[in-house]
Structure formats: structure tokens, C-alpha cells
Amino acid sequence: MPATQLEVVREHERYRITGISRTQWWRLEKAGQVPRRIRLSKNSVGWFRHELEAMLCDRAGREVA
């Protein structure tokens, strides 16, 4: 993916995209089942939008099959 298409989303947008609560996301992240957060600064984190969307597509594909 070209660097110009990389978009980082913060917690509020991550929740809007996935619908997974902060606590449940943390549990899934520790289990390696969702994309890991990236550190943006000392007090902020985010996620790459394309990783969140790919995770949703993968999960949808597994549920349908």
C-alpha cells in the first residue's frame, strides 16, 4: 500500500469502524486477534485504517463460510 494512502485513526473512530468496546478490544489485542495499536506520542495511540478494514473483511469471510 502506498504511503500516501496510510491513514491512522484514533480510539473514537476505531470504535465506530469495528463496534468493539475499548475493554474487549484490549483483550482481543492481547490475544493477538486484532491489529495492534501504534504509539503516536507519549499519551496517544492509533490504528491503521486499512488494518481495521482488512480485519473486518477477514472476519466476515470466515463467518459466511
C-alpha positions, 0 to 999 in steps of 0.5 A: 500500500502506498504511503500516501494512502496510510491513514491512522485513526484514533480510539473514537473512530476505531470504535465506530469502524469495528463496534468493539468496546475499548475493554474487549478490544484490549483483550482481543489485542492481547490475544493477538486477534486484532491489529495492534495499536501504534504509539503516536506520542507519549499519551496517544495511540492509533490504528491503521485504517486499512488494518481495521478494514482488512480485519473486518473483511477477514472476519466476515469471510470466515463467518459466511463460510 
